[in-house]
Amino acid sequence: MKIKFIAQSGFIIETKQGLITIDLWLDNPLHKLELKDVPKTDYVFITHDHADHDLPTGIELAKRDKSHFISNYDIMKHAQEQGVENIAPGNIGGLYPVGDIEIAQTHAEHSSNIGLPVGFIIKVEGKTLYHMGDTGYFKGLDTLAEFYNIDILFVPIGSRYTMGPKEASLAVADIKPKIVIPMHYNT
């Protein structure tokens, strides 16, 4: 598995089960990336609809590559109306299969222009990843840890729109991941 931080909360993750993108923000002033430079994508994840999570790019990627498109129910419905063919319907709850991986959508303490914001548990290559999306700290993270035994945690630390470093340290203490990747800061 190879994890590449793009900017803000955006990642490209190369796995044996396919290429995953999460919340790519191609117009980020600190790290511009063009759609043509994004490799063929098998799974497109969007945690919520805010400009810095670039739903339009996620939709274009999913259409271009016929990727599995994963988001909250309302965003998936919107994506389908925009021509995305391979949506993976679901909502906050338990694990479900999408292609060759398993995912669960989790609560996120935030906002979204379309539907509820979510985080994602992603089981791939025998590892469990948890991308928290944009969230504040909330109780129950220890329960997620018990259910899913998180290997890699992507945690926001920016303060203004998400939890800050202090709250993130509480989240890490609750979840007890093997690896922590900070995100959504310095932008």
Buried (B, 14 or more C-beta within 10 A) or exposed (E): BEBEBBBBBBBBBEBEBBBBBBBBBBBBEEBEBEEEEBEEBBBBBBBBBBEBBBBEBBBBBBBBBEBBBBBBBBBBBBBBEBEBEBBBEBEBEEBBEBBBBBBBBBBBBBEBEBBBBBBBBBBBBEBBBBBBBBBBBBEEBEEBBEBBEBBBBBBBBBBEBBBBEEBBBEBBEBBEBEEBBBBBBEB
